Amino acid sequence: MVSRLRKPLLALGIALYLSCLMVSPALAGMVGTVTSQGGAVETRQDEISRIQRALETEIVKERLKAHGLSPGEIEQKLEGLSDDQIHLLAQASDRVLAGGDGLGVVIAILVIILLVILILKLTDKSIVIK
């Protein structure tokens, strides 16, 4: 009996293995576009404006002053960069802007502390510091 079911069970097992376990994941991503010369100029201006927004933050201003750069020198160096350098700098400035200045973290910590104090007061608990 076992010998008669051996080959069909083996075939069924291999079929299940190949259909369920050998599935490759799908990959998705952004498709790049080809821009005309006019589009490249607009892109450069957009990237320069993103860089200038990052340069206006207080942390970046302080770091540039610490390195001895004035705003005029920064503008002069920015104009002398190639398109690839502008693109890399714009990507880096996006990361700077995404980080924020830490104010959100401070506000979140204060809100958590206030919630803990409120919950302790509502449950008639007291905080004792020794």
C-alpha positions as CSV (number, residue, x, y, z in Angstrom):
1,M,0.0,0.0,0.0
2,V,2.7,2.4,1.0
3,S,4.7,1.7,-2.2
4,R,1.7,2.5,-4.4
5,L,1.2,5.9,-2.7
6,R,4.9,6.7,-2.6
7,K,5.3,8.3,-6.1
8,P,2.0,10.3,-6.1
9,L,2.8,11.7,-2.6
10,L,6.3,12.6,-3.7
11,A,4.9,14.3,-6.8
12,L,2.3,16.2,-4.7
13,G,5.0,17.2,-2.2
14,I,7.3,18.5,-5.0
15,A,4.4,20.4,-6.6
16,L,3.4,22.0,-3.3
17,Y,7.1,22.9,-2.6
18,L,7.5,24.6,-6.0
19,S,4.2,26.4,-5.9
20,C,4.3,27.7,-2.3
21,L,7.9,27.9,-1.2
22,M,9.8,28.8,-4.4
23,V,8.0,32.1,-5.0
24,S,10.3,35.0,-5.7
25,P,9.4,38.4,-4.3
26,A,8.3,41.1,-6.5
27,L,10.5,44.2,-6.8
28,A,9.2,47.7,-7.3
29,G,10.8,51.0,-7.6
30,M,10.7,54.4,-9.1
31,V,11.3,54.7,-12.8
32,G,13.7,57.4,-13.8
33,T,12.7,60.0,-16.4
34,V,14.7,61.6,-19.1
35,T,14.6,65.4,-18.9
36,S,15.2,67.9,-21.6
37,Q,17.8,70.7,-21.3
38,G,15.1,73.0,-20.0
39,G,14.0,70.5,-17.4
40,A,17.6,70.2,-16.2
41,V,17.8,73.9,-15.6
42,E,14.6,73.8,-13.6
43,T,15.9,70.8,-11.6
44,R,19.1,72.6,-10.9
45,Q,17.2,75.7,-9.6
46,D,14.9,73.5,-7.5
47,E,18.0,71.7,-6.0
48,I,19.7,75.0,-5.3
49,S,16.6,76.3,-3.5
50,R,16.5,73.1,-1.4
51,I,20.2,73.6,-0.5
52,Q,19.5,77.2,0.4
53,R,16.6,76.2,2.7
54,A,19.0,73.8,4.5
55,L,21.7,76.5,4.8
56,E,19.1,78.8,6.5
57,T,18.8,76.5,9.5
58,E,20.5,77.7,12.7
59,I,22.6,74.6,13.2
60,V,24.1,74.7,9.7
61,K,24.7,78.5,10.0
62,E,26.7,77.9,13.2
63,R,28.7,75.1,11.7
64,L,29.6,77.1,8.7
65,K,30.6,80.1,10.8
66,A,32.8,77.7,12.9
67,H,34.6,76.7,9.7
68,G,35.1,80.4,8.8
69,L,32.7,80.7,5.9
70,S,30.7,83.8,5.3
71,P,27.3,83.8,3.5
72,G,28.9,85.5,0.5
73,E,31.6,82.8,0.2
74,I,28.9,80.1,0.5
75,E,27.0,81.6,-2.4
76,Q,30.1,81.9,-4.5
77,K,31.0,78.2,-3.8
78,L,27.5,77.1,-4.5
79,E,27.5,78.8,-8.0
80,G,30.8,77.1,-8.9
81,L,29.5,73.5,-8.3
82,S,28.7,71.1,-11.1
83,D,25.3,69.6,-11.7
84,D,26.3,66.3,-10.0
85,Q,27.7,68.1,-7.0
86,I,24.5,70.2,-6.7
87,H,22.4,67.0,-6.9
88,L,24.5,65.3,-4.1
89,L,24.4,68.4,-1.9
90,A,20.6,68.6,-2.4
91,Q,20.1,65.0,-1.3
92,A,22.3,65.7,1.8
93,S,20.4,68.8,2.6
94,D,17.1,66.9,2.4
95,R,18.4,64.6,5.2
96,V,19.4,67.7,7.2
97,L,15.9,69.2,6.9
98,A,14.3,65.8,7.7
99,G,16.2,65.6,11.0
100,G,14.7,68.8,12.3
101,D,16.1,70.8,15.2
102,G,15.1,68.6,18.1
103,L,12.1,70.7,19.2
104,G,9.7,67.9,18.3
105,V,11.5,65.5,20.5
106,V,11.5,67.9,23.4
107,I,7.7,68.5,23.0
108,A,7.1,64.7,22.8
109,I,9.0,64.1,26.0
110,L,7.1,66.9,27.8
111,V,3.7,65.5,26.6
112,I,4.7,62.0,27.8
113,I,5.7,63.4,31.2
114,L,2.4,65.3,31.5
115,L,0.4,62.2,30.6
116,V,2.2,60.2,33.3
117,I,1.6,62.8,35.9
118,L,-2.1,63.1,34.9
119,I,-2.5,59.3,35.1
120,L,-0.9,59.2,38.5
121,K,-3.1,62.0,39.8
122,L,-6.3,60.4,38.4
123,T,-5.4,57.1,40.2
124,D,-4.6,58.9,43.5
125,K,-1.0,57.9,43.4
126,S,1.8,60.2,44.6
127,I,5.4,60.7,43.4
128,V,7.9,60.6,46.2
129,I,11.5,61.5,45.4
130,K,14.0,60.6,48.1
